Amino acid sequence: MGASSLFVLGLAITVVVLLSQALAGRIGMPEAILLVLLGTAAGFLPGVPETHLPPEIVLFGFLPPLVYHAAFFTAPREARADVVPITTLAVGLTLVTTFAAAAAAHWAMPALSWALAIAFGAAVAPTDAVSATAILQRLGAPLRLVTIVESESLINDGVALTAFGLAIEALTTNYTPGHVLVRTGEVAAGGVAYGLLVGFVLARVRRRIRDPRSQLVVSLLTPYLAYVPAERLGFSGVLATVTAGFYFGTRGEGMLQPATRVPGQLFWRMLVFLLESALFVLLGLQVRGIVGEVAGHTWSRVALAVLAVAAVIVSLRLLWVFLVFPLARFLPGRHLGFDHLPWRERVVIGWSGMRGAISLALVLSLPVSVHGHALAGRGELIFLAAAIVFVTLIGQATTLPLALRRFGLGEADRARMEQMRTHRAIIETALSRIDELAGRGEVDDRTARTFRQLYEDRLERVRAALDDEPEEEGLTDALMVRREILRAQRDRLRSLYRKGKIGMDTRRAVSRRLDLEDREVRRDVH
């Protein structure tokens, strides 16, 4: 593809993303669906080149940052409380769905080899939490539901991609059941060990980097340093990337300095948004060529395949949360969550199994040829996977809000109130710290009054938002005072999280505000 074709392709993707952003809020349709529909329409416009996305671009360009970002923003304490339901969904259900979807695809398309059918099953097995959690958080669903869906999506990505990689290897290698078990252990254990090594080494590198721009560059390189070498060594690049992301995400806001965290988070949000959007648009742009590849099949047969696979993955998930979840109570030990997971919440978890960017990335990464021969069935499977993503997004993402409202699980102000109460706690801590500094004579009365007035004003605004009654609260080195206040606030924020009084989302939201204030302090100094 020449430079002019690449320019036209990039322009088409940009226009489609902007149009989708403008239309999604107005018509109430999930943005992913709009991206694919508009991308498909753009693919038929004159002058737009026919697109064939090389599998290597997807595997080594798109997947590492997407997986790393998801792992980085996990909430470990909340996930630990529901580790059994998360594990049964992320491991058990993902593996069962892989083989069930493979059987359904093989039944509908008998010419498929079993290795290719299992690779397809692994591609459509993992859920994409982006759409589901956006809806759950917007409507204020219980935090446990959001945590279970998010954590499941992170782990099942690693499980599915490991199964996908083994299935692709089986296209060119004769595997025995024993070899599959040994190879699975090598891939998984090697990926996790290498991810820990990358995290350990880069942690020491990051501590020595002070320049914010260099910090961002290292954070961008991290997923690729975890993924690519692990794949070349024969391990799971996804598990290595997930491990590295989890390692950094649970250590001091990724061990970035406060001045770097805010632009770093904005950078990563934008990067992930662009990568996910580009994947959906590129899928739409390839529809013209994919339709040509399935033209040899009767459309009734294609529709039957779509319905069969969709019915299997949706019904299997609903059956799983009602039939398998209760069995976990018979496992040894205490399993928090099962005895207090009402059937309404199980329905919502079961209906939150939309497929998205990871499924598209995997199916688009199917090899074009094997042993020098074109891979038969590749186009049909890409079309089938795209249709599955469509069906789950349209059928589940659009009806999930109705289910939440119908079951009374939406509490729109819950997250906002938790954040406001946390703000009140850390502002009160700041006032206490000011009083301590003034009492020890480390600041003069004038400086203490200035900062006390500043934080009392903030406290009044927060209390007004909480409908609280205000209580009586009873410049030699302004920079030192502000830094002491910020340090005390961060200590209190960490303490609130460790004690389980606030969730990870609230901690991050409040921490971002403290980071912004820290940047203001540094800007005032310079």
N, C-alpha and C positions, 0 to 999 in steps of 0.2 A: 504494500500500500504506500503510495507516494506521499510527499509532504502536503500537496494540495488536498488529497483525499483525507489525510489525518486531520487537517484543519477543518474540513467540512464536517467530518465525524465529530470532532470536539465541539464545533458550533452547534450541531444538532443536539448533542447531549446537554449542552448548557441551556439551550432554549427549552428543551423538554423539562428539565429540572425546574426552571423558573416558572413555566406554565403550570406544572403540577403543584408547586408551592402556592401559586395564586388561586388555583381552582379547588384544592383539597378542602380548605376551610369553608368555602362557599357551598359546595355541593355535598359535603359530609361523606365523601368516599375516601377509603384508605389511600394514602399517598402512593403506596407501592403499586396498587392497581392502576392508578393514573399514569405512573411512570412507564409501566409496560404497555398500556394502551396507546399513549402518545408516542412512545418509542416505536411501536409497531406502525402507527400511521406515518411517522417520519421516515421509516424504512422504505415506504412506497413512493416517497416524494422524488421527483427527478433531481438528479445531481447528488443525492445521498448515496455513498458507495455501499455495496453489499458487504455486510460485516460478518466475519468469521473470527471469533475471539480465540486465540491460541490457548490451549489448556494451561500451559506454563505461566501465562500472564495471570490467570485466575489463581492458580496454586501459590505462586511465589509473589504476586503483586497485591492481590486483594485479601487473601485469607489471613496472613500473619497479623496485620494491624487490627482486623476485625476481631479475631479471637483474643488477641492481647488486651484490647480495650475492654471486652466483656469480662475477662478474668480480673483485670485491674480494679474494676468497680464492683467487685463482689462485697457482700456484707458478711464476714466470717462468723461473727457472734450469732447473728440471726439465723444463718444457714445451719450452724451447729445444733441449734435447738430443734430443727426439723430434719436432721440428717437422714433419718430412715425413710420418710416419704420422698425426700429429694433423691436419695440413692435408688429406691425402687423405680422411680420414674426415669431417672437419667440413665441408669444402667439396664435394669431389667426390661422396662418398657421399650427402650431404644433397640435393644437386641431382638426382642420379640417382634417389634414393628419392622425391623430390617428384613427378617425372614418372611414375615407375613406379606409385606408389600412385594417382596421378590416373588413369592408364590403367586400372588394375584397378577403381577405383570407377566410372569411366565405362562400362566393360564390364558391370559388375554392375547399374548403374543408368543405362541409356542416355539417360534424360530429362535428366540433368545437363548443364549447359553446361560447356564445357571450362575456362572461367575459374573457375567454382565448383569443378570437380574439381581443378584445380591448387591452388586455395586450400586445399582439404581435404588434398591431398598434402603441401603445405608444413606444415600443422598437425601431421600425424602423422610427418613426417620427422625432426624433432630428437629426440634421446634425452634422457632425464632421468637424470642421474648420481646422484641422491640415493639411490635404492634400491641401485643397483649398487655405488657406492663404500662405502656403509654395510656391505654384505656383504664386499666386498674388504678393507676395513680391519679389520673384526671378526675375520676369519680370517687376517689378516696376509699378504695377497697381496703380491707384489713391488711396491715403490713405483712402478716404471715403469708397471705396469698401471693403478694408481690414477690416476697423473698423466695418462696418455693418455686414459682414460675421462672424467675431470673436465674436462680442457682441451678435448677434442672437444665435450663437451656445451655448454661456454660459447660456443665459436665457432659451432657449428651452430645455436644459438638465433638469433644475428644473421643468419646466412644464410637460415634458414627464415622468419624474420619479415620479412626484406626481400622474399623471394619471395611471401610471403603478402600483404603490402601491395600489391605490383604486381598480383597476381591480383585483389585486391579493386578496385583502380582499373580493371582491365580489364572489370569487370562494367558499368561505366558509360562507358567510353571505348574507342574502336576503336584498338587498338595495332597498329603494324607492327613487324616484327622489329628494324628499325633504331631505332625509338623506344624499344623495350624496352631495348636496350643502352645508349642515351643516358640513359634514365631510371634504369637500374640504377646507372650511374656517378654520376649526380647524388645519388641517395639514399644510396649507400654513402659517397662522398667527403664529402658534406655532413654526414652523421651523425658520421663520425670527426672531422672538423674542428671541428664544434660541441662534441663531447664533450671534445676537448682544450681548447677555449676555456673550457668550464665548469670543468674541472679546474684550469686555470691561474688563473682568477679566484678560485674558491672556496678554492684553496690559500692565496692571500694573505689572504683573509678569515679563514680558520681560524687562521692564525698570530697574529692579533690578538685572538682570543677565548680568555679564560682560564677562564671559568665552565664547569664540566663539563656542566651542564644545557643551556647554550646550544650547546656543542659537539655534544651529541646531537641537538638540534633541527636544526642545520645538516646533520649527517650524514643525518638522515631526509629533509630537503628536497632533498638533492643529486640522488638519482635522478629526482625529479619535475622539478627545474630542468633536467636533461639531456633527459628524455624528452619532456615536453609541448611546450616551444617548438620542439624539432627536428621533431616531427610537424606542428606548425602551419606551419612553414617549408617543409614538403614533403620533409624529409630522413628518414632512418631514426632513429626515437627509440630503438630497441633498440641500434643501433650507437653512438649517442651515449652511452647509459647504460653500455654495456659499456666504452667508451673511458674515460669518467669513473671508473668503478669500478676499472678496471685502473690508471689514473693514480694514484688515492689508495692502492690496495692495495699498490703497489710503492714507496711513499714513506713510510718511517718509521711503520709500523703505522697508515696512514691519517692521519698527522700529528695524531693525538690525543695529549693529554698522558697520562702513565702513570696518573694518578688517574682518567682518563676511559675508558681502553681497556677495563678489565675490565667495568664496567657497560655500556659501549657494545657490547661483543661479546655479552654476555648479552641486552641489549635486541634486537640484530639477530637473534640465534638464535631468540628467542621470537617476534619479528615474522614471520620467514620461516616458522617452524613453524605459526603461526596462519594465515597467508595460504595456505600449501599445504594445510593441513587444511581450511580453509573452502572452497577450490576443490573438493576432492573431495566434501565434504558437500553443497555447493550443486549439484554435478552429480547426486548421488543424489536430492536433493529435486526436481530437474527431470525425473526419469525418468518420473513419472506423465504429465506433459504430453507428453514426447518419445514415449512409447509410443503415445499417441493419434495423433501425427502420422505414425507409421509403420504405423498399423493398416491403411491402405489397401493396403499391400504384403503379399504372402504371406510368412509367416515363413521359409519355405524360401529365398526370394529374399534376405531380409535376412541369414540365416545364411551363404548363399553369398558375399555381399558381404564379410562379416566375415572369413570364411576366406580369400577371395581376397586381400584387402589384407594381412592378417596374414602369409600365406604369402609374399607378395612382399617385405615389408619385412624379415622375419626371414631368409629364404633369401638375399636380395640382400646383406645385411650379412655373412653367413658367406662367401658367394662373394667378396665384396670383399676380405676380409682374407687370403684364400688366393690370389686371382688377380691383384689389383691391387697389393697391397703389394710383391710381388717385383719388379714392373716399375719401381718407383721407384729401384732400384739402378742403372738405366741412365741416370738423370738426371745431368747434370754436377755435379761436386762430391762431397763426402763426406757421406753421410747416416747419421748415427749411429742405430743402433737396428734397421735392417733386417737386417743380417748377424747380429745377436744377438737375434732375436725368434723363439724356437722355436715350433713349430706348436701346442704346448699353450697357450702364452700367446695365440696368435692365436685359438684356439678360445674362450678366456675373453673376449677383447675382442669377438669376434663375438657371443657369447651375452650380452653386457652391454648390449644395445640396448633396454632397457625404455623405454616411453613413460610420461609422467606429467603433472605440473602444467602445464608450458608447452603441451603439446598440448591439454589441456583448456581452458586460457585462450584459446588461439587459436581453437579451433572454437566456443567460446561467444561469441567476439567477432564471428562472422559477422553481417553486417547483417541486421536483421529485414526490411527492405524496400529495394527499389531502384526509383527513379523513381516512388515512391508505391505500388508493388505489392509484395505479400508475396513474399519470396525463396523460390521453390519449391525444395524439397529441403533446406532448412536443418535441420529436425528430424531428417530421416533421417541427415544427415551428423554431427550431434551424437551421435545414437545409435551410429552406426558408429564414430566416434572413441572414444567411451566404451568400446565393446566391444573395440577394439584395445588400449586402455590395460589393460583387464582381462586380455585374453589374454596380453599380454607380461609383465605383472606376475605372473600366476599361473604361466604356463608357464616364464618365465625366472628371475624372482626366487626362486622356490621351489627351482629345480634348480641355480642357480649355485653354492651351497655344495657340492653333490655333485660338480660338475665340478672345483672347486678342490681338494677332497680327493682326488678320483680322480687328478688330474694331479700331486699333491704340490706345489701352489703355495701352500699355507697355512703361514705361519710366525707363529703367534699371538703370540710374544714379541718379534718383530723390532722393532716400533715402540717397545714399552716399553723394550727394552734400549738402543735408540738414544737415547731421551730420558734414561735413567739415565746413560749415558756422557757425554751433554752436561751434565747436572747436575754430574757429577763434575768435568768440565773447568772449568766456571765457578766452582765452589766453590774449586777449587785456585787459580784466578785471584784470588778474593777473599782467600784466605790470603796470596798473594804481595803483594797490594796492602796488606794490614795490615802486613806486615813492612816494606814500603817506607816507609809513613808513620811507623812506629815508628823505623826506622833513620835517618830524616831529622829525628827529634825533633819531628814535628808532632803527635804524641799521646803521652800519658804511658804508662808501662808497664802501669798498672792497666787503662786503657781497651783497650790492645792485647791484653792477656791475656783480657779479657772477650769481645771479639769473636773472637779466635782460638779460644777454647774453643767459642763458639757454632758457628762454621763447621767446626771439627774434628768436633764431634758430628754435624753434618749429613753431613760427608764419610764418617764411619764408617757411617752408616745406608745411604748410597748404595753404598758398597763392599760392605757386607753383602748388599745386594740383587743386586749384580753378582758376588757370590762372589769378591771381590777380597781380597788380603791387605793390611791397612792398612800404610801406610808412615810412617816417622818424619817429623814436620813441626816441622820445627824453626821520671774523665770530665770530659777537659777540654772536648771538643766532640764528643759522641757523634753528633749529627746529621750533622756534616761527615764523620765516618768512615763512617757507613752510606751516605751519598750517594756517597762516593768508591768504596766497595765495589760498589754497584749500577752505577755508571757503568763501572767496570772489567769487571764481569760482562757488561753489555750489549755492550761493545766486543768481548769475547771471543766472545760469541754471534754477533755479526755477522760476525766473522772466520771462525768455523767454517762459517757458511753460505756466505760468499763463496768459501771454498776447496773447497766441495763435500763437506765431511765430514758434514754433516747436511742433512736435507730441510726444506722449508718447514713441514710439519706439526709437526716437532720444534721448529723455531725458534719457532713461535707458541705451542706448549704451554709451553715453558720461559719464554718472554717473559711469558706470563700469570702465571706464578708470581713472576717478578721484579716485575711490576706490582702484584701483591697485597702483596708485601713493601714496595714503595714506598708504598702506601697506609697500611700499618701505621706506617711511619716518620712520615708526615705526621700520622696520627692521634695518635701519641705526642707530637708537638710541640705539637699544638693541645689 
